[in-house]
């Protein structure tokens, strides 16, 4: 009320990390540990000193204790503690929703833990990146062919991903020739390394794109959640169906993690999810994740095209019902503030909206919005 925000804030986006660095620090791709040995990122160090002053010592899925790998525990979801009644008289509530980007990073971590088959190949990439930053001869030879290997950042997993991607983009003939001339034959990527790295890049490409998109400041990002989760899941399942996939365990781990961490959302699409899920996963069952893509011209209902026709119809019906409900609540609030006969007017409008909804269903107008 102090800032005139009453009745304007309907969702709060939070996560369980104690600070930004606790949420996103030390997400290191397999094989990149040696790359960061002796490297101090000044910006990260200063950020850490600043953030540590406000460390509230909350536990989170990112900060393992020294000398041991912290395991994320799963349990039957019970998210009632995240819902707080603000005004029991009008039954208005704040809903605490999890940070999508944070949850996406957790899926990436689960995948990294299952990337044992790619470690040796990734170690070569990390060594090549370190060589390009320490040897002017190597970097200059690459630049002659218009290739560079970017520096990886410890606090941004997708910067490490970009390093891998850039190395894979260098043709074997060029890279191997340069390494042979420099007597660095141990760093040559063989055909098996290439195949593993290409699949690694393919599996994490959509995660990288989603991470970048969800950092937007000039547009709403909540509309990205449902299309992104559904798109990544279907893409991974197609990859898993490929008989030539060399890192099956990584793909399976990513699929299992998405289903566990976004189970609340995936149930809308009648997708089988594990019974035991993470503590915040059921928060993604909020219908706002379904209706927000419809308000974005990039998505509308096109993101549902991958679903079976009957499943899509049932999802669209849920979206219709949500719009009717939200319209009724909004209209009730407006009329209440205006001092109108709320009960009679609201009942009339609900009846009108219901008839309109039936008309739209018969005419299939909703599919062309």
C-alpha positions in Angstrom: 0.0 0.0 0.0 2.9 2.3 0.7 3.9 2.3 -3.0 0.4 1.9 -4.3 1.0 -1.6 -5.5 -1.9 -3.3 -3.8 -3.9 -5.4 -6.2 -1.3 -4.9 -8.9 1.2 -7.7 -8.1 -0.3 -11.1 -8.7 2.8 -13.3 -8.9 6.2 -13.3 -7.2 9.1 -14.9 -8.9 11.7 -16.3 -6.4 14.0 -19.2 -6.0 15.8 -20.9 -3.1 19.3 -19.8 -3.8 20.9 -17.5 -1.2 22.3 -15.1 -3.8 23.0 -14.9 -7.5 26.4 -16.5 -7.3 25.0 -19.4 -5.3 22.5 -20.0 -8.0 24.8 -19.8 -11.0 28.4 -20.2 -9.9 30.6 -23.2 -10.4 28.5 -24.8 -13.2 31.5 -26.2 -14.9 31.3 -28.6 -17.9 33.2 -31.9 -17.6 36.8 -31.5 -18.5 36.9 -27.8 -17.9 38.2 -28.0 -14.3 41.9 -27.8 -15.5 41.0 -24.9 -17.8 40.0 -22.7 -14.8 43.0 -23.7 -12.6 44.9 -20.5 -11.9 42.4 -18.3 -13.6 40.8 -15.6 -11.4 37.8 -13.7 -12.9 38.0 -10.2 -11.4 34.4 -9.4 -12.0 33.2 -12.7 -10.5 35.5 -12.1 -7.5 34.1 -8.6 -6.8 30.6 -9.8 -7.3 31.2 -12.6 -4.8 32.5 -10.2 -2.2 29.4 -8.0 -2.7 26.9 -10.9 -2.6 28.5 -12.6 0.4 27.5 -9.6 2.6 23.9 -10.5 2.0 24.3 -14.3 2.2 21.3 -15.5 4.3 22.7 -19.0 4.5 19.7 -20.6 2.8 20.4 -24.0 1.2 20.1 -24.4 -2.5 20.8 -26.9 -5.2 23.9 -25.2 -6.4 26.3 -24.9 -3.5 28.0 -28.2 -2.6 30.1 -28.4 0.5 33.8 -28.3 0.2 35.2 -31.7 -0.9 31.9 -33.4 -1.6 29.3 -33.3 -4.3 25.9 -32.2 -3.1 23.1 -34.4 -4.2 19.7 -33.0 -5.0 17.1 -34.8 -3.0 13.7 -35.6 -4.5 10.5 -36.1 -2.6 6.8 -36.0 -3.1 5.8 -32.4 -3.9 4.2 -30.3 -1.2 4.3 -26.7 -2.2 1.6 -25.4 0.2 4.2 -23.5 2.1 4.8 -21.3 -0.9 1.3 -19.9 -0.9 0.6 -17.1 1.7 -2.8 -15.6 2.3 -2.6 -11.8 2.4 -6.3 -11.0 2.9 -8.5 -13.8 4.1 -11.6 -11.7 3.8 -11.3 -11.4 0.0 -9.3 -14.6 -0.4 -6.6 -12.7 -2.4 -3.3 -14.4 -2.5 0.2 -14.0 -3.6 1.5 -17.0 -5.5 5.2 -17.6 -5.3 6.5 -19.0 -8.6 9.9 -20.5 -9.1 12.6 -18.8 -11.3 12.5 -20.6 -14.7 16.1 -19.7 -15.5 17.2 -21.1 -12.2 15.3 -24.4 -12.7 16.7 -24.6 -16.3 20.2 -24.4 -14.8 19.4 -27.3 -12.5 18.4 -29.4 -15.5 21.8 -28.5 -17.1 23.6 -29.6 -13.9 21.8 -32.9 -13.9 22.9 -33.4 -17.5 26.5 -32.4 -16.7 26.6 -35.1 -14.0 25.6 -37.7 -16.6 28.2 -36.6 -19.2 30.9 -39.1 -18.3 31.1 -40.4 -21.9 32.0 -37.0 -23.1 34.7 -36.1 -20.6 37.8 -37.1 -22.6 36.6 -35.2 -25.7 35.7 -32.1 -23.6 39.1 -32.2 -21.9 40.7 -31.9 -25.4 38.4 -28.9 -26.1 39.4 -27.2 -22.8 43.1 -27.8 -23.5 42.7 -26.3 -27.0 40.9 -23.3 -25.6 43.7 -22.8 -23.0 46.3 -23.2 -25.7 44.7 -20.6 -27.9 44.8 -18.1 -25.0 48.4 -18.9 -24.0 50.0 -19.5 -27.4 50.1 -16.5 -29.8 51.3 -18.8 -32.6 48.3 -21.1 -32.3 45.8 -18.3 -32.0 47.4 -16.4 -35.0 47.3 -19.5 -37.2 43.6 -19.9 -36.4 42.9 -16.2 -37.1 44.4 -16.7 -40.6 41.4 -18.9 -41.3 39.0 -16.5 -39.5 38.6 -18.8 -36.5 38.9 -17.9 -32.8 38.2 -19.7 -29.6 36.4 -17.5 -27.0 37.3 -17.5 -23.3 35.1 -19.5 -21.0 33.6 -18.0 -17.9 33.3 -20.0 -14.7 30.0 -18.4 -13.7 28.3 -18.9 -17.0 27.9 -22.5 -18.2 26.8 -21.3 -21.7 30.1 -19.4 -22.2 31.8 -22.8 -21.8 29.3 -24.3 -24.2 30.1 -21.6 -26.7 33.8 -22.5 -26.4 32.9 -26.1 -27.2 30.7 -25.0 -30.1 33.4 -22.8 -31.6 36.0 -25.6 -31.5 33.6 -28.0 -33.2 33.0 -25.5 -35.9 36.7 -25.5 -36.9 37.1 -28.0 -39.8 39.2 -31.0 -38.9 41.6 -30.5 -41.8 42.5 -27.0 -40.6 42.7 -27.8 -36.8 44.6 -31.0 -37.2 47.1 -29.5 -39.6 47.9 -26.6 -37.2 48.2 -29.0 -34.2 50.5 -31.3 -36.2 52.8 -28.4 -37.1 52.9 -27.4 -33.4 53.7 -30.9 -32.3 50.4 -31.1 -30.3 49.1 -34.3 -31.8 47.6 -35.3 -28.4 45.0 -32.6 -28.8 43.8 -33.7 -32.3 40.1 -34.5 -32.3 39.5 -37.9 -33.9 36.3 -38.9 -35.5 34.9 -40.3 -32.3 35.6 -37.0 -30.5 33.9 -35.1 -33.2 30.8 -37.2 -33.1 30.6 -37.0 -29.3 31.1 -33.2 -29.3 28.6 -32.7 -32.1 25.9 -34.6 -30.1 26.9 -32.7 -26.9 26.4 -29.4 -28.7 23.1 -30.6 -30.2 21.7 -31.7 -26.8 22.5 -28.5 -25.0 21.9 -26.0 -27.9 18.2 -25.4 -26.9 19.2 -24.9 -23.3 21.7 -22.3 -24.4 19.1 -20.5 -26.5 16.6 -20.6 -23.7 19.1 -19.2 -21.2 19.8 -16.3 -23.4 16.2 -15.5 -24.2 15.1 -15.6 -20.6 17.6 -12.9 -19.7 15.6 -10.3 -21.8 14.8 -7.1 -20.1 12.7 -5.3 -22.8 10.1 -8.0 -23.2 8.0 -10.4 -21.0 9.7 -13.7 -20.5 7.0 -15.7 -18.7 5.5 -16.5 -22.1 8.6 -18.4 -23.0 8.3 -21.0 -20.2 5.7 -23.4 -21.5 6.8 -23.4 -25.2 10.5 -23.7 -24.2 10.0 -26.7 -21.8 7.7 -28.5 -24.3 10.1 -27.8 -27.3 13.2 -28.9 -25.4 11.5 -32.1 -24.2 10.3 -33.1 -27.6 13.6 -32.3 -29.2 15.5 -34.5 -26.6 13.0 -37.4 -27.2 13.6 -37.2 -30.9 17.4 -37.3 -30.3 17.0 -40.3 -28.0 15.1 -42.1 -30.7 18.1 -41.8 -33.0 20.0 -45.1 -33.1 23.3 -43.3 -33.6 23.3 -41.3 -30.4 26.7 -41.8 -28.8 25.8 -40.3 -25.4 22.5 -41.9 -24.5 23.0 -41.5 -20.7 23.2 -37.7 -21.1 20.0 -37.5 -23.1 18.1 -39.7 -20.7 19.3 -37.6 -17.7 18.1 -34.4 -19.3 14.7 -35.9 -20.2 14.3 -37.3 -16.7 15.3 -34.0 -15.1 12.9 -31.9 -17.2 10.0 -34.2 -16.3 10.8 -34.0 -12.6 11.5 -30.3 -12.4 8.6 -29.2 -14.6 6.1 -31.9 -13.7 3.4 -29.4 -12.8 3.4 -27.9 -16.3 3.9 -31.1 -18.2 0.8 -32.7 -16.7 -1.3 -30.2 -18.7 -0.1 -31.9 -21.8 -0.8 -35.4 -20.5 2.9 -36.3 -20.4 3.9 -39.0 -17.9 6.0 -37.5 -15.1 7.7 -39.2 -12.1 5.6 -39.5 -8.9 8.5 -38.1 -6.8 9.3 -34.5 -7.9 11.3 -31.5 -6.6 9.9 -29.1 -4.1 9.2 -26.3 -6.5 8.1 -28.3 -9.5 4.4 -28.2 -8.8 4.5 -24.4 -8.9 4.7 -24.7 -12.6 1.1 -26.0 -12.7 0.0 -22.3 -12.4 -2.3 -21.7 -15.4 -0.5 -18.4 -16.1 2.2 -20.4 -17.9 -0.5 -21.7 -20.3 -2.3 -18.5 -21.1 0.8 -16.1 -21.4 2.1 -17.6 -24.7 -1.3 -16.8 -26.3 -0.7 -13.1 -25.6 2.7 -13.3 -27.5 2.4 -12.9 -31.2 5.4 -15.2 -31.6 3.6 -18.2 -30.1 -0.2 -17.8 -29.9 -1.3 -21.4 -30.2 1.3 -22.6 -32.6 3.5 -24.0 -29.9 0.8 -26.6 -29.2 1.1 -28.1 -32.7 3.4 -30.9 -31.6 0.7 -32.3 -29.3 -1.8 -34.9 -30.3 -5.0 -33.3 -31.7 -7.2 -34.4 -28.8 -4.6 -33.4 -26.2 -4.3 -30.0 -27.9 -8.1 -29.5 -27.8 -8.2 -30.3 -24.0 -5.3 -27.9 -23.4 -7.1 -25.1 -25.4 -10.3 -25.8 -23.3 -8.2 -25.2 -20.1 -6.9 -22.0 -21.5 -10.5 -20.9 -22.4 -11.7 -21.7 -18.9 -8.8 -19.7 -17.4 -9.6 -16.7 -19.5 -13.3 -16.8 -18.4 -12.2 -17.1 -14.8 -9.7 -14.2 -15.0 -12.2 -12.0 -16.8 -14.8 -12.6 -14.2 -12.4 -11.8 -11.3 -11.2 -8.6 -13.1 -14.7 -7.5 -13.9 -15.7 -8.1 -10.3 -12.9 -6.0 -9.0 -13.7 -3.1 -11.5 -17.4 -3.1 -10.7 -16.7 -3.3 -6.9 -14.5 -0.2 -7.1 -17.2 1.6 -9.1 -19.8 0.7 -6.5 -22.1 -1.2 -8.9 -24.4 -4.0 -8.2 -21.6 -6.5 -8.3 -23.5 -9.7 -7.8 -26.1 -9.3 -10.5 -23.7 -7.7 -13.0 -21.0 -10.3 -12.5 -23.5 -13.2 -12.9 -24.7 -11.6 -16.2 -21.2 -11.2 -17.5 -20.3 -14.8 -16.6 -23.4 -16.0 -18.5 -22.4 -13.9 -21.6 -18.8 -15.2 -21.5 -20.0 -18.8 -21.2 -22.3 -18.4 -24.2 -19.5 -16.7 -26.2 -17.1 -19.5 -25.3 -19.5 -22.1 -26.6 -19.9 -20.1 -29.8 -16.2 -19.9 -30.3 -15.9 -23.6 -29.8 -18.5 -24.3 -32.4 -16.9 -21.8 -34.9 -13.3 -22.8 -34.1 -12.5 -19.1 -34.0 -10.1 -19.7 -31.1 -7.6 -21.5 -33.2 -7.1 -18.4 -35.4 -6.6 -15.8 -32.7 
